[in-house]
Amino acid sequence: MEQLKQFLGDLSARTVSVRHQRRLTFASEVEELEYEEALAISLVCFLLSMVAFSSVYSMCKARRAREGMGYREVQRPENSFEMMSLGGRDGVSMVLPQGY
């Protein structure tokens, strides 16, 4: 009878120990997955921010090039001021003295 109690006690202790080890293993696997997921999410966010920056930069560059084409010098007779034409977006041009 004593041997049976001792055997059951040992078996119970081993079962608890195995369960505890499984919990620790599961917890470390979950932590590892969470770390990998966080790393993947931050990599995706970084790539998306680079794409957004690149597209905004390209739009600004194209806008500057488009607006830069609107500037041209106007030929006037010798007696008048040297003038410059500033092309507006809506097609309206303003003519200002060159000093402005």
N, CA, C and O atoms as a GROMACS GRO file, in nm:
protein
  400
    1MET      N    1   0.082  -0.119   0.000
    1MET     CA    2   0.000   0.000   0.000
    1MET      C    3   0.087   0.126   0.000
    1MET      O    4   0.058   0.223  -0.071
    2GLU      N    5   0.192   0.123   0.080
    2GLU     CA    6   0.284   0.237   0.085
    2GLU      C    7   0.350   0.258  -0.050
    2GLU      O    8   0.367   0.371  -0.095
    3GLN      N    9   0.387   0.148  -0.113
    3GLN     CA   10   0.452   0.158  -0.244
    3GLN      C   11   0.357   0.218  -0.347
    3GLN      O   12   0.398   0.298  -0.432
    4LEU      N   13   0.231   0.180  -0.339
    4LEU     CA   14   0.132   0.234  -0.431
    4LEU      C   15   0.115   0.385  -0.410
    4LEU      O   16   0.107   0.461  -0.507
    5LYS      N   17   0.110   0.430  -0.284
    5LYS     CA   18   0.099   0.573  -0.255
    5LYS      C   19   0.222   0.648  -0.306
    5LYS      O   20   0.211   0.756  -0.364
    6GLN      N   21   0.340   0.589  -0.283
    6GLN     CA   22   0.463   0.652  -0.329
    6GLN      C   23   0.466   0.659  -0.482
    6GLN      O   24   0.504   0.761  -0.539
    7PHE      N   25   0.425   0.550  -0.548
    7PHE     CA   26   0.421   0.546  -0.694
    7PHE      C   27   0.325   0.652  -0.748
    7PHE      O   28   0.358   0.723  -0.842
    8LEU      N   29   0.206   0.661  -0.688
    8LEU     CA   30   0.108   0.761  -0.733
    8LEU      C   31   0.158   0.903  -0.706
    8LEU      O   32   0.135   0.994  -0.787
    9GLY      N   33   0.226   0.922  -0.594
    9GLY     CA   34   0.283   1.054  -0.562
    9GLY      C   35   0.389   1.093  -0.665
    9GLY      O   36   0.391   1.207  -0.713
   10ASP      N   37   0.478   0.998  -0.698
   10ASP     CA   38   0.582   1.025  -0.799
   10ASP      C   39   0.520   1.052  -0.935
   10ASP      O   40   0.562   1.143  -1.007
   11LEU      N   41   0.419   0.972  -0.970
   11LEU     CA   42   0.351   0.990  -1.098
   11LEU      C   43   0.285   1.128  -1.104
   11LEU      O   44   0.291   1.196  -1.206
   12SER      N   45   0.222   1.167  -0.995
   12SER     CA   46   0.157   1.297  -0.989
   12SER      C   47   0.260   1.409  -1.001
   12SER      O   48   0.238   1.507  -1.072
   13ALA      N   49   0.373   1.395  -0.933
   13ALA     CA   50   0.479   1.497  -0.940
   13ALA      C   51   0.534   1.507  -1.081
   13ALA      O   52   0.559   1.617  -1.131
   14ARG      N   53   0.554   1.392  -1.146
   14ARG     CA   54   0.604   1.393  -1.284
   14ARG      C   55   0.504   1.458  -1.379
   14ARG      O   56   0.542   1.533  -1.469
   15THR      N   57   0.376   1.429  -1.358
   15THR     CA   58   0.272   1.487  -1.444
   15THR      C   59   0.271   1.639  -1.430
   15THR      O   60   0.263   1.711  -1.529
   16VAL      N   61   0.278   1.687  -1.306
   16VAL     CA   62   0.281   1.831  -1.282
   16VAL      C   63   0.406   1.892  -1.346
   16VAL      O   64   0.399   1.999  -1.407
   17SER      N   65   0.518   1.823  -1.333
   17SER     CA   66   0.643   1.873  -1.391
   17SER      C   67   0.634   1.880  -1.543
   17SER      O   68   0.677   1.979  -1.604
   18VAL      N   69   0.579   1.776  -1.606
   18VAL     CA   70   0.564   1.775  -1.752
   18VAL      C   71   0.469   1.885  -1.797
   18VAL      O   72   0.495   1.953  -1.896
   19ARG      N   73   0.359   1.903  -1.725
   19ARG     CA   74   0.264   2.010  -1.760
   19ARG      C   75   0.331   2.146  -1.750
   19ARG      O   76   0.313   2.233  -1.836
   20HIS      N   77   0.409   2.164  -1.642
   20HIS     CA   78   0.478   2.291  -1.623
   20HIS      C   79   0.577   2.316  -1.738
   20HIS      O   80   0.586   2.427  -1.790
   21GLN      N   81   0.651   2.212  -1.776
   21GLN     CA   82   0.746   2.226  -1.887
   21GLN      C   83   0.674   2.259  -2.017
   21GLN      O   84   0.720   2.340  -2.096
   22ARG      N   85   0.559   2.194  -2.039
   22ARG     CA   86   0.482   2.223  -2.160
   22ARG      C   87   0.434   2.368  -2.161
   22ARG      O   88   0.437   2.434  -2.265
   23ARG      N   89   0.390   2.416  -2.045
   23ARG     CA   90   0.347   2.555  -2.036
   23ARG      C   91   0.462   2.650  -2.067
   23ARG      O   92   0.444   2.748  -2.140
   24LEU      N   93   0.580   2.620  -2.011
   24LEU     CA   94   0.696   2.704  -2.038
   24LEU      C   95   0.732   2.702  -2.186
   24LEU      O   96   0.764   2.805  -2.245
   25THR      N   97   0.728   2.583  -2.246
   25THR     CA   98   0.759   2.570  -2.388
   25THR      C   99   0.658   2.648  -2.471
   25THR      O  100   0.694   2.721  -2.563
   26PHE      N  101   0.530   2.632  -2.438
   26PHE     CA  102   0.425   2.703  -2.510
   26PHE      C  103   0.442   2.854  -2.494
   26PHE      O  104   0.428   2.929  -2.591
   27ALA      N  105   0.473   2.898  -2.372
   27ALA     CA  106   0.490   3.041  -2.347
   27ALA      C  107   0.608   3.096  -2.427
   27ALA      O  108   0.600   3.205  -2.482
   28SER      N  109   0.718   3.021  -2.434
   28SER     CA  110   0.833   3.070  -2.509
   28SER      C  111   0.802   3.071  -2.659
   28SER      O  112   0.849   3.160  -2.731
   29GLU      N  113   0.724   2.973  -2.707
   29GLU     CA  114   0.685   2.973  -2.848
   29GLU      C  115   0.595   3.092  -2.879
   29GLU      O  116   0.608   3.155  -2.984
   30VAL      N  117   0.503   3.123  -2.788
   30VAL     CA  118   0.415   3.238  -2.807
   30VAL      C  119   0.497   3.367  -2.808
   30VAL      O  120   0.474   3.454  -2.892
   31GLU      N  121   0.593   3.380  -2.715
   31GLU     CA  122   0.677   3.499  -2.713
   31GLU      C  123   0.758   3.511  -2.841
   31GLU      O  124   0.773   3.621  -2.895
   32GLU      N  125   0.809   3.398  -2.891
   32GLU     CA  126   0.886   3.400  -3.015
   32GLU      C  127   0.798   3.441  -3.132
   32GLU      O  128   0.840   3.519  -3.217
   33LEU      N  129   0.674   3.389  -3.136
   33LEU     CA  130   0.582   3.428  -3.242
   33LEU      C  131   0.548   3.576  -3.233
   33LEU      O  132   0.544   3.645  -3.335
   34GLU      N  133   0.523   3.625  -3.112
   34GLU     CA  134   0.490   3.766  -3.095
   34GLU      C  135   0.606   3.854  -3.141
   34GLU      O  136   0.584   3.958  -3.204
   35TYR      N  137   0.729   3.812  -3.111
   35TYR     CA  138   0.846   3.888  -3.154
   35TYR      C  139   0.856   3.889  -3.306
   35TYR      O  140   0.880   3.994  -3.366
   36GLU      N  141   0.838   3.773  -3.369
   36GLU     CA  142   0.845   3.764  -3.515
   36GLU      C  143   0.733   3.845  -3.581
   36GLU      O  144   0.756   3.911  -3.682
   37GLU      N  145   0.612   3.839  -3.523
   37GLU     CA  146   0.501   3.918  -3.577
   37GLU      C  147   0.529   4.067  -3.565
   37GLU      O  148   0.503   4.144  -3.658
   38ALA      N  149   0.580   4.108  -3.450
   38ALA     CA  150   0.611   4.250  -3.430
   38ALA      C  151   0.720   4.296  -3.528
   38ALA      O  152   0.713   4.406  -3.582
   39LEU      N  153   0.817   4.211  -3.549
   39LEU     CA  154   0.924   4.243  -3.645
   39LEU      C  155   0.868   4.255  -3.786
   39LEU      O  156   0.903   4.347  -3.860
   40ALA      N  157   0.781   4.162  -3.824
   40ALA     CA  158   0.720   4.166  -3.958
   40ALA      C  159   0.632   4.290  -3.974
   40ALA      O  160   0.635   4.354  -4.079
   41ILE      N  161   0.554   4.323  -3.872
   41ILE     CA  162   0.467   4.440  -3.879
   41ILE      C  163   0.550   4.567  -3.891
   41ILE      O  164   0.517   4.655  -3.971
   42SER      N  165   0.658   4.578  -3.813
   42SER     CA  166   0.740   4.699  -3.824
   42SER      C  167   0.810   4.708  -3.958
   42SER      O  168   0.829   4.817  -4.010
   43LEU      N  169   0.849   4.594  -4.015
   43LEU     CA  170   0.911   4.596  -4.148
   43LEU      C  171   0.810   4.642  -4.253
   43LEU      O  172   0.844   4.721  -4.341
   44VAL      N  173   0.687   4.592  -4.245
   44VAL     CA  174   0.582   4.633  -4.339
   44VAL      C  175   0.553   4.783  -4.324
   44VAL      O  176   0.538   4.853  -4.424
   45CYS      N  177   0.545   4.831  -4.202
   45CYS     CA  178   0.520   4.975  -4.179
   45CYS      C  179   0.633   5.059  -4.236
   45CYS      O  180   0.608   5.164  -4.296
   46PHE      N  181   0.757   5.015  -4.217
   46PHE     CA  182   0.871   5.088  -4.272
   46PHE      C  183   0.864   5.093  -4.424
   46PHE      O  184   0.887   5.198  -4.484
   47LEU      N  185   0.834   4.979  -4.486
   47LEU     CA  186   0.825   4.976  -4.632
   47LEU      C  187   0.712   5.065  -4.684
   47LEU      O  188   0.728   5.134  -4.784
   48LEU      N  189   0.596   5.062  -4.615
   48LEU     CA  190   0.485   5.148  -4.656
   48LEU      C  191   0.521   5.296  -4.642
   48LEU      O  192   0.484   5.377  -4.727
   49SER      N  193   0.592   5.331  -4.536
   49SER     CA  194   0.632   5.471  -4.519
   49SER      C  195   0.730   5.513  -4.628
   49SER      O  196   0.727   5.627  -4.674
   50MET      N  197   0.818   5.422  -4.668
   50MET     CA  198   0.912   5.454  -4.777
   50MET      C  199   0.837   5.473  -4.909
   50MET      O  200   0.870   5.563  -4.986
   51VAL      N  201   0.737   5.389  -4.935
   51VAL     CA  202   0.657   5.404  -5.057
   51VAL      C  203   0.581   5.536  -5.054
   51VAL      O  204   0.575   5.606  -5.155
   52ALA      N  205   0.523   5.570  -4.939
   52ALA     CA  206   0.449   5.696  -4.928
   52ALA      C  207   0.542   5.815  -4.948
   52ALA      O  208   0.508   5.909  -5.020
   53PHE      N  209   0.659   5.811  -4.885
   53PHE     CA  210   0.755   5.920  -4.902
   53PHE      C  211   0.797   5.933  -5.048
   53PHE      O  212   0.806   6.044  -5.101
   54SER      N  213   0.823   5.821  -5.112
   54SER     CA  214   0.865   5.822  -5.252
   54SER      C  215   0.758   5.881  -5.342
   54SER      O  216   0.788   5.961  -5.431
   55SER      N  217   0.633   5.842  -5.320
   55SER     CA  218   0.525   5.894  -5.405
   55SER      C  219   0.502   6.043  -5.381
   55SER      O  220   0.478   6.118  -5.476
   56VAL      N  221   0.508   6.088  -5.256
   56VAL     CA  222   0.492   6.230  -5.227
   56VAL      C  223   0.607   6.309  -5.289
   56VAL      O  224   0.586   6.416  -5.346
   57TYR      N  225   0.728   6.257  -5.277
   57TYR     CA  226   0.844   6.323  -5.336
   57TYR      C  227   0.829   6.333  -5.488
   57TYR      O  228   0.859   6.437  -5.547
   58SER      N  229   0.783   6.226  -5.551
   58SER     CA  230   0.764   6.226  -5.697
   58SER      C  231   0.657   6.328  -5.739
   58SER      O  232   0.674   6.399  -5.838
   59MET      N  233   0.547   6.334  -5.662
   59MET     CA  234   0.442   6.432  -5.694
   59MET      C  235   0.494   6.574  -5.681
   59MET      O  236   0.466   6.659  -5.766
   60CYS      N  237   0.570   6.602  -5.575
   60CYS     CA  238   0.625   6.736  -5.556
   60CYS      C  239   0.724   6.770  -5.667
   60CYS      O  240   0.726   6.883  -5.717
   61LYS      N  241   0.805   6.674  -5.704
   61LYS     CA  242   0.903   6.696  -5.810
   61LYS      C  243   0.832   6.725  -5.943
   61LYS      O  244   0.872   6.815  -6.016
   62ALA      N  245   0.728   6.649  -5.974
   62ALA     CA  246   0.653   6.671  -6.098
   62ALA      C  247   0.583   6.806  -6.095
   62ALA      O  248   0.576   6.875  -6.197
   63ARG      N  249   0.531   6.845  -5.979
   63ARG     CA  250   0.462   6.973  -5.967
   63ARG      C  251   0.560   7.088  -5.988
   63ARG      O  252   0.529   7.185  -6.057
   64ARG      N  253   0.679   7.076  -5.927
   64ARG     CA  254   0.780   7.180  -5.946
   64ARG      C  255   0.822   7.191  -6.092
   64ARG      O  256   0.840   7.301  -6.144
   65ALA      N  257   0.837   7.077  -6.158
   65ALA     CA  258   0.876   7.079  -6.299
   65ALA      C  259   0.765   7.140  -6.384
   65ALA      O  260   0.792   7.216  -6.477
   66ARG      N  261   0.639   7.107  -6.352
   66ARG     CA  262   0.526   7.160  -6.428
   66ARG      C  263   0.514   7.311  -6.408
   66ARG      O  264   0.492   7.384  -6.504
   67GLU      N  265   0.529   7.358  -6.284
   67GLU     CA  266   0.520   7.500  -6.258
   67GLU      C  267   0.641   7.575  -6.312
   67GLU      O  268   0.630   7.691  -6.350
   68GLY      N  269   0.755   7.509  -6.315
   68GLY     CA  270   0.876   7.572  -6.367
   68GLY      C  271   0.866   7.601  -6.515
   68GLY      O  272   0.934   7.691  -6.565
   69MET      N  273   0.783   7.527  -6.587
   69MET     CA  274   0.768   7.549  -6.730
   69MET      C  275   0.687   7.675  -6.759
   69MET      O  276   0.690   7.726  -6.871
   70GLY      N  277   0.615   7.728  -6.658
   70GLY     CA  278   0.533   7.847  -6.678
   70GLY      C  279   0.613   7.976  -6.681
   70GLY      O  280   0.562   8.080  -6.724
   71TYR      N  281   0.739   7.973  -6.634
   71TYR     CA  282   0.820   8.094  -6.630
   71TYR      C  283   0.888   8.115  -6.765
   71TYR      O  284   0.956   8.026  -6.816
   72ARG      N  285   0.868   8.232  -6.821
   72ARG     CA  286   0.936   8.265  -6.946
   72ARG      C  287   0.953   8.417  -6.954
   72ARG      O  288   0.872   8.492  -6.900
   73GLU      N  289   1.055   8.458  -7.021
   73GLU     CA  290   1.079   8.602  -7.037
   73GLU      C  291   1.000   8.654  -7.156
   73GLU      O  292   0.987   8.587  -7.258
   74VAL      N  293   0.949   8.775  -7.141
   74VAL     CA  294   0.872   8.838  -7.248
   74VAL      C  295   0.963   8.941  -7.316
   74VAL      O  296   1.024   9.024  -7.248
   75GLN      N  297   0.971   8.936  -7.447
   75GLN     CA  298   1.053   9.032  -7.522
   75GLN      C  299   0.975   9.163  -7.538
   75GLN      O  300   0.862   9.162  -7.588
   76ARG      N  301   1.033   9.273  -7.496
   76ARG     CA  302   0.971   9.405  -7.505
   76ARG      C  303   1.064   9.500  -7.580
   76ARG      O  304   1.184   9.473  -7.593
   77PRO      N  305   1.011   9.608  -7.629
   77PRO     CA  306   1.098   9.709  -7.691
   77PRO      C  307   1.196   9.765  -7.588
   77PRO      O  308   1.176   9.749  -7.467
   78GLU      N  309   1.302   9.830  -7.635
   78GLU     CA  310   1.408   9.878  -7.547
   78GLU      C  311   1.359   9.979  -7.444
   78GLU      O  312   1.414   9.986  -7.334
   79ASN      N  313   1.257  10.058  -7.476
   79ASN     CA  314   1.212  10.164  -7.387
   79ASN      C  315   1.135  10.113  -7.265
   79ASN      O  316   1.126  10.184  -7.165
   80SER      N  317   1.079   9.994  -7.271
   80SER     CA  318   0.997   9.945  -7.158
   80SER      C  319   1.083   9.867  -7.058
   80SER      O  320   1.199   9.833  -7.084
   81PHE      N  321   1.022   9.840  -6.942
   81PHE     CA  322   1.092   9.761  -6.840
   81PHE      C  323   1.109   9.618  -6.891
   81PHE      O  324   1.033   9.571  -6.975
   82GLU      N  325   1.211   9.552  -6.839
   82GLU     CA  326   1.221   9.409  -6.869
   82GLU      C  327   1.112   9.340  -6.788
   82GLU      O  328   1.101   9.361  -6.667
   83MET      N  329   1.034   9.259  -6.852
   83MET     CA  330   0.920   9.196  -6.786
   83MET      C  331   0.936   9.044  -6.785
   83MET      O  332   1.007   8.986  -6.867
   84MET      N  333   0.868   8.984  -6.692
   84MET     CA  334   0.869   8.839  -6.684
   84MET      C  335   0.725   8.792  -6.670
   84MET      O  336   0.646   8.852  -6.597
   85SER      N  337   0.690   8.687  -6.740
   85SER     CA  338   0.554   8.635  -6.734
   85SER      C  339   0.549   8.519  -6.636
   85SER      O  340   0.630   8.426  -6.643
   86LEU      N  341   0.455   8.525  -6.544
   86LEU     CA  342   0.436   8.416  -6.448
   86LEU      C  343   0.309   8.342  -6.486
   86LEU      O  344   0.199   8.396  -6.470
   87GLY      N  345   0.322   8.221  -6.536
   87GLY     CA  346   0.204   8.144  -6.577
   87GLY      C  347   0.132   8.088  -6.458
   87GLY      O  348   0.192   8.020  -6.374
   88GLY      N  349   0.003   8.116  -6.447
   88GLY     CA  350  -0.077   8.061  -6.338
   88GLY      C  351  -0.131   7.924  -6.372
   88GLY      O  352  -0.124   7.881  -6.487
   89ARG      N  353  -0.186   7.857  -6.274
   89ARG     CA  354  -0.240   7.722  -6.296
   89ARG      C  355  -0.365   7.724  -6.383
   89ARG      O  356  -0.389   7.631  -6.459
   90ASP      N  357  -0.443   7.831  -6.371
   90ASP     CA  358  -0.569   7.836  -6.446
   90ASP      C  359  -0.552   7.899  -6.584
   90ASP      O  360  -0.651   7.928  -6.651
   91GLY      N  361  -0.428   7.920  -6.627
   91GLY     CA  362  -0.404   7.974  -6.760
   91GLY      C  363  -0.392   8.125  -6.762
   91GLY      O  364  -0.362   8.182  -6.868
   92VAL      N  365  -0.415   8.193  -6.650
   92VAL     CA  366  -0.406   8.338  -6.645
   92VAL      C  367  -0.261   8.374  -6.617
   92VAL      O  368  -0.200   8.318  -6.526
   93SER      N  369  -0.205   8.466  -6.692
   93SER     CA  370  -0.066   8.508  -6.673
   93SER      C  371  -0.062   8.646  -6.612
   93SER      O  372  -0.144   8.732  -6.645
   94MET      N  373   0.032   8.667  -6.522
   94MET     CA  374   0.056   8.799  -6.465
   94MET      C  375   0.189   8.848  -6.520
   94MET      O  376   0.284   8.771  -6.531
   95VAL      N  377   0.196   8.975  -6.553
   95VAL     CA  378   0.321   9.033  -6.602
   95VAL      C  379   0.367   9.133  -6.497
   95VAL      O  380   0.297   9.230  -6.467
   96LEU      N  381   0.486   9.109  -6.441
   96LEU     CA  382   0.541   9.194  -6.337
   96LEU      C  383   0.678   9.245  -6.380
   96LEU      O  384   0.745   9.182  -6.461
   97PRO      N  385   0.720   9.360  -6.327
   97PRO     CA  386   0.857   9.403  -6.351
   97PRO      C  387   0.954   9.297  -6.298
   97PRO      O  388   0.921   9.225  -6.204
   98GLN      N  389   1.072   9.288  -6.358
   98GLN     CA  390   1.162   9.178  -6.326
   98GLN      C  391   1.213   9.183  -6.182
   98GLN      O  392   1.251   9.080  -6.128
   99GLY      N  393   1.214   9.298  -6.119
   99GLY     CA  394   1.264   9.308  -5.983
   99GLY      C  395   1.175   9.242  -5.879
   99GLY      O  396   1.221   9.220  -5.766
  100TYR      N  397   1.052   9.208  -5.910
  100TYR     CA  398   0.959   9.152  -5.813
  100TYR      C  399   0.968   9.003  -5.807
  100TYR      O  400   0.895   8.940  -5.730
   0.00000   0.00000   0.00000
